[in-house]
Amino acid sequence: MKRYPIIIASLLMLSGTCSANSLCSPKDNNARILSAPSPNAIDPQWSGGSSFVGTGWSFYVNETVKSPTGLFAKGNLHGSRGGIAQKDVYVLLSEWDCAESGEEVTEGIERVDADPADESTSAPVASTPEMTGPLADLTGVWAHSSADCKLANGGALDKMTRFESKQYQVVGICGNNFEYLQRAFSCETSDVKKVGDVLDVETSCRLKDYDPEKKRIHVQVRGADAVRFLDSDFEISGDYVRCSRSYRCNQN
């Protein structure tokens, strides 16, 4: 199996320092994606009220631009799983932490070639220690179908607009957390009770910047790679199949 390095932002970030070839990460999920070097020039793909960058995303700077309204960078936006989500956009540098780098950073994460015969081949993810926690056995990326898994594993979702990609409702699960990959919705779990093949889980979930909401949900484990979220009034519901067995928590 071949492996190729991809860019990540696991660096010591130097706030306020930036030049071409710098790699940046958003300070929070209020960072704006712009179509021009102006704080009000919100890119059309990011103008919706539910469209914003997760803290697991990164920005590779091609050039910096000074204007009367601030210091901006033009470059490529990378999704939380490494692929380029959008090229030639601008960001306001005061909303990002950047690290000086004369070349692309290649430490700590690898891209794994997908095997066309294996739909469960892992998408590019960071190397992580063995997961522990109430949901450890469910660690990985999950989607509603194997066809959706192919989109997630192949990086196709990162190339879509935020509006398009979030319709697929792809979920990442780790030891104590789960979250949507393309939306700012994440949950911490505790007090898991197992009743037959159903997990009764206490969750504390956050949507965007709203206060967390506590709720007990029920997840039916239908096999090693299949689950069903049983609560129709919960943000995540329905049948899911496992796309990969690795996921790095808190990407949003």
WOKA-V51398 format. One record per backbone hydrogen bond with DSSP energy under -1.0 kcal/mol. CO is the residue of the C=O (numbers start at 0). NH is the residue of the N-H. E is the energy in kcal/mol with one decimal. If there is no record, write none. Layout:
CO,NH,E
CO,NH,E
This chain:
1,112,-1.6
3,110,-3.3
8,10,-2.0
13,16,-1.8
18,21,-1.8
21,60,-2.7
22,98,-2.2
23,58,-2.3
24,96,-2.9
27,30,-1.2
32,42,-2.7
33,89,-2.8
35,37,-2.7
37,40,-1.7
39,41,-1.6
40,34,-2.8
42,45,-2.4
43,46,-1.1
47,50,-1.6
53,56,-1.8
57,77,-3.2
58,23,-2.8
59,75,-1.9
60,20,-3.1
62,73,-3.1
64,71,-3.3
66,69,-1.8
69,66,-2.2
70,92,-2.1
71,64,-2.9
72,90,-2.0
73,61,-2.9
73,62,-1.9
74,88,-2.3
75,59,-2.6
76,84,-2.7
76,85,-1.6
77,57,-1.9
78,81,-2.0
82,78,-3.1
85,76,-3.0
88,74,-2.4
89,33,-3.1
90,72,-2.1
91,94,-2.3
92,95,-1.7
94,26,-2.3
96,24,-2.6
97,13,-2.4
98,22,-1.8
107,126,-1.2
110,3,-1.9
114,117,-2.6
117,120,-1.5
132,135,-1.8
134,137,-1.8
135,138,-1.6
139,172,-3.0
140,242,-3.9
140,243,-1.3
141,170,-2.8
142,240,-3.3
144,148,-1.8
145,149,-1.8
146,150,-1.3
147,151,-2.2
148,152,-3.4
149,153,-1.9
150,155,-1.5
150,156,-1.1
160,164,-2.8
161,165,-2.0
164,167,-1.6
169,180,-2.5
170,141,-3.5
171,178,-2.1
172,139,-2.8
174,134,-2.7
175,188,-2.7
176,173,-2.8
177,186,-2.8
178,171,-3.1
182,184,-1.9
183,207,-2.9
184,179,-2.2
185,205,-3.1
186,177,-1.7
187,203,-2.3
189,201,-1.9
192,199,-3.9
194,197,-1.8
196,220,-3.2
197,194,-3.1
198,218,-2.4
199,192,-2.7
200,216,-2.7
201,189,-2.3
202,214,-2.1
203,187,-2.2
204,212,-2.8
205,185,-2.0
206,209,-2.2
212,204,-2.7
214,202,-2.4
216,200,-2.8
217,229,-2.7
218,198,-3.2
219,227,-2.1
224,241,-1.9
225,221,-2.1
226,239,-2.9
227,219,-3.0
228,237,-2.3
230,233,-1.6
237,228,-2.6
239,226,-2.2
240,142,-2.4
250,55,-2.4
